[in-house]
Amino acid sequence: MRISFNVLAVCLVVVMGAPIVHADVPAARTAFKNGQYEDAFKLWLKAAENGDASAQFNVAIMLENGQGIKRDLFSAAAWYDLAARQKYPHAEDMLSRVQSEIANYKQEELLKHLPKADAGEVISQLAVANLYARNAADADERSEALKWLYLAAEKTENKSILKRIERQKVMLINKMEASEIEQAKEKVQTWHKLREVIE
């Protein structure tokens, strides 16, 4: 029995055009409705990693609200972004809202840590570096993060903290252009010059 080309083409269009529903999505919905947030998160995450836009959206919501997992606005924004790229309803609006919340959070955290970082406190310098490094898409933020990592490395005597700093520096430098690294080194020199005693 021979199937005509037209019938085969119609079948492919129907199959290819249908949204893929991962087996984990209905199970995740059920777990969520029953208050089993950790299970729901794991199931949605599996489907989200396989490209399911509704699962990506739901993972983002759970990360934003801290349901079944520790609250993480930065990861929530990344999942909303993936869902928005697939034109999932409301994902773009949610992404904008979370990005705004991140900007406010970052400002609050910088205000909290910058005075101590400027005073030379290593833990605050690391906190500031991490706040800047989270926006790895921005060259100025990368060089600012690297500046604070260089400064923290100069001051610390704790070997485990120094190893952590070195790992963070390597990961950050791998994302940077040579000019950005030079800019970070210049920022360190400027930071030191501003703290020199004037005679």
N, C-alpha and C positions, 0 to 999 in steps of 0.2 A: 504494500500500500504506500503510495507516494503522496506526501503532504505538499500542497502547493506553496510556492514561495510567498504569496500574499498572506496565507493563513499563518505561516511561520513568522512573518514580519509583524503581523498584528499581535501575536502572542508575545513576542519579544518586547514590543512597545508597552503592552499591558504590564508585563513582569518588570521591565526596567523602570517604568514610570511609577510603579507602586512604591510607597514608602516602606523601607525595611523596618520591621518591628522585631527587635531582638527578644528572645524568649525571656530575658531577665527583666524587661520593662513591666509587664503585667505583675510579675512576682514582686518587683520593687514597689509598685503602687499599693499592692495588698499589704506588704510589710509596713509601708509608711502609714497607711490608714489604721493599722493595728498598733501604731506607736513604736514599732520595732525599727527605730531610726538607723541604728548601726547596720542592720541587715539591708535596709532599703538603700542606704548609701553605697554599700559594697556592690549591690546588684546594679544600681544605676551607673556606678563608676565603670563597671565592666562593659555595659552597653555604650556608655559615653566614649570610652577609649576605642570602641569599634565604630565611632562616627555617628551614633544615634543622637540627633539634635535635641529631641525631647529629654533624653537622659542627660545630655550636657547641660541643658537648662536646669533640670532638677538637681543635679550635682552642685551647680552654682548656687542655687537657692539654699541647699543644705549647708554648704560652706559659708555662705553669707550669714546664716542664722545660727550656725554652730549646732546643727541637728545631726546626731550620729557621728560627729567628728568635731574636732576643735575648730572654732571660728577662724576663718582665713580669708580676708577680703581680697587679697592679691590673687589667690587661686580661684576664688569665685569670679573675679573679673576675667581671668583667662578662660574659664569655662563659658561664661556669658558671651565672650568674644567669639569662641568657636561656634556656639549656637547661633549667634547673630550672623555670622558668615554664611550660615545655611538658611538665613531668612526665617529663623524660628520666631513666632509671634512674641512680641514684648522683650525679646532678648536684648535688642539694641537699647531700649529704654532702661532696662535693668542695669546694663553695662554702664551707661552714663551716670546713673544714680550711684552705683558702687564706686566708680572712678572719682566722683565728687567726694564721697565719704572717705576714700583713701587719701585724697588730697588734704582733707581736713585733719584726718588722723596723722598724716605725715607732718603737717605743720605743728600740731600739738606735741608730737614726739620730739620734733626738732627743737621746739621751744624748751622742752624739758631737759634734753640731753646736751644741746649746744653749749650752754654756759660751762658745764662740767668738762665737756670735750675741749673747749678753748682753754680751760685751766689745766689741761694735761691729764685728765683722768682716763685711763686706758679703756675701761669698760664703756664709758660714755662715747669715747672715740669709735669703738667698735659698733655701738648702737647707731651712731650717726652714719658710719660707713654702710651699715646694712640698710638703713633707710634710703640712702642714695642709690645703693646697688640694686634695689628692687626695681628701679626704673632703668633697666639695662638697655633700653632702646634709645635713651637720650645720652649723647656724647658728653655733655657738660656734667650730668649726674654721675656718669661712670668715672670721669676724672676727679670729681669731688669725692666719690667713694674711695678711690685709690689713694687720694691725698690723706684721708683719715686713717686708712690702713697703714700707710707709711709712717704716719705720726704715732700710731698705736704701737707699731713694731719697734720704734725707737725707744719707747718708754718702758715696755714690759720686761719684767725679769722672770715671769712665769713661763716655763718652757712649753707647757701644754697650750697656753694662750698664744704663744709665739707660733707654734705649729699651726694652730687654727688660723691665725692671721696670714701666714704664708700660703696655706691652702686657698684662702679667700682671694689673696692677691693673684695667685696663678689663675684661678677660675675667671677673675675679672679681666686680667691682662689678656687672656685668650680671646676676649670679646672686643678688645680695643685696637684702635689704630696706633701706630707709633707716635703720631702727633698728640693723641690724647694722653698717652703715658708721659710724654714730655711736659704737657700742660699740667698734669698732676704733680710732677716733680717741681715745676716752677711754683705751683701753689704751696707746696711744702716749704720751699725757700722763702717765699713771701710771708708765710705764717711765722717762720722763725725770725725774720727781719722785723716784723711788727712787734715782737716780744723782746727785742734787744734793748738793753738799758742805754738810755741816752745820757751822755756825759756832758 
